[in-house]
Amino acid sequence: MTHAQWQKTIEPKVTGTLNLHSVFDSGVDFFILLSSISGIIGSHGQGNYSAAGTFQDAFARSLAAKNQPIRSLDLCIVGSEGYAAEHESASKHAMRYGAGFVSLDQVFALVDHAIENPLAASPRAAQVLVGVNTADPTSGSEEAAAQRPDPRFSHIWNTSSRRSANTAGAGEFDLVAALLAAETQEAALEIVLTAFTEKLSRLLGVDVDEINPEQSVSSYGMDSLIAVELRNWVLKQLESHVQTVELMSPLLIRDLARMIAERSRLVPAGLFAKKE
């Protein structure tokens, strides 16, 4: 993310909120901020948007502590309006990270209630969460994986995932165990390629047989949100690092799989040290 991209998203919410407060100060009957639950649950690849929402929440709590009439509504996906409603991939991306749905009528009702009840009982009550729908962290679902803790602590949950490597049910493929046991480059590459292709097919909503390893990921019309989701999956499930720009480059899927395998911490050390 560039500084310009950061500023472009931050300024409307931060500078706009401060300007409104500067003009009206405490001479208002109510002050309603439309924030986002991304400031609470996070949004991979959209740290600027999350930070802007977090500012609005903190600002509302600060004024509420001074007994001023203010509310910050942390909205989720609005079913019929906004970017997520117009772009299915965006709404699916938000849902994976814990966002729910509300209707436009429900948003209007929330705003009406905030206008009629502008004084919060406490600073904490000035921030209203709308539609948080987090997954059970023990469920093993894709949503639970996407909502894992901060990647800076990945050494903790990576170790945990390896300890539970043998918990796959009967007939289920144990990806972690298979990579740890790989004895050749070809074996590791085939494991990564298979897992990568299956994940890509689910994200794109196409049959796995339609994914050709001799084509690039970008040739399937993948947008940036799906690329971010795929990158995070590679990091969490394959313990490998790949850039979003690499996923959206002309590189063939097979070449991407080899790159991921070479960088994976699950593949035995030295396996890719020499080219076979």
Residue, then its C-alpha position, 0 to 999 in steps of 0.5 A: m500500500t502506498h502513502a497516497q492510497w493510505q491518505k486517500t482512504i483515511e482523509p474522508k473519515v478522519t479529516g472529514t470528522l474533525n472538520l465537522h466537529s470543528v465547525f459545529d463543536s458541541g452545539v449539536d443535538f446529535f452527531i452520527l458517524l457511519s463507521s465499519i466493523s472492519g475496525i474491529i474484525g480487520s480486513h486483510g489488504q484494507g488496513n487503511y479502511s480499518a484504521a479510518g473506522t477505528f479513528q471514528d470509534a475512538f473519536a466517538r468514545s472520546l466525546a461521549a466521555k465528555n457527555q457530548p451527543i455522539r454515536s459511531l455505528d460500525l456497519c457491516i455489509v448493507g444488503s442492497e447498497g454500497y460496494a459490497a452489494e454491487h460486487e459479489s467477490a467483495s461481500k464474500h471476502a468480507m463475510r469470510y472475515g466475520a461480516g454479516f448482512v443488514s438491510l437498508d431499512q435496518v440501517f435507517a432504523l439504527v440511525d433513527h435510534a441514534i438520533e433519538n438517543p444521542l447520549a450514550a450511557s458510557p463511552r463504550a456504549a457510544q460505539v455500536l457494533v452492527g452485524v459481527n458474525t465471527a466463526d467458531p475458531t475450533s470449527g476448522s472452517e475456511e472462515a475460522a482459518a481466515q479469522r486467525p489472529d495477527p500474522r505476527f504471532s504465526h509462529i504460535w498457530n503454525t506450531s499448533s497446526r503442526r501438532s494437530a497434523n494427524t487430526a484429519g478424519a478418515g478419508e480426508f487428505d492431511l496437507v500438512a503431514a503430506l508436505l512434511a513427509a515429502e521426499t522429492q521435489e516432484a512430490a512436494l510440487e504435486i501436493v502444493l499444486t493439487a491443494f492450490t488448484e482446489k483452493l483456487s477453484r473454490l474461490l473462483g466458483v469453477d470446477v477444479d477440472e477447469i483449472n489448467p496448471e499451464q495457464s496463469v491465475s490472472s487468465y481466470g479473471m481473478d480480482s485483487l480481493i480474491a488474490v489477497e484471500l489466496r495469498n493469506w491462504v498460502l501463508k496460513q495453510l502452506e506456511s509459504h509467502v507469495q506476493t499478491v502481484e506474483l499471484m496476478s502476474p503472467l506466471l503459470i499456475r504450475d510455476l507458482a506452485r513450485m515457487i510456493a513449495e520452494r518457500s514453504r516451511l513445511v517442505p523438508a529443509g534442503l529438498f529444493a537446494k539442488k535442482e533435480 
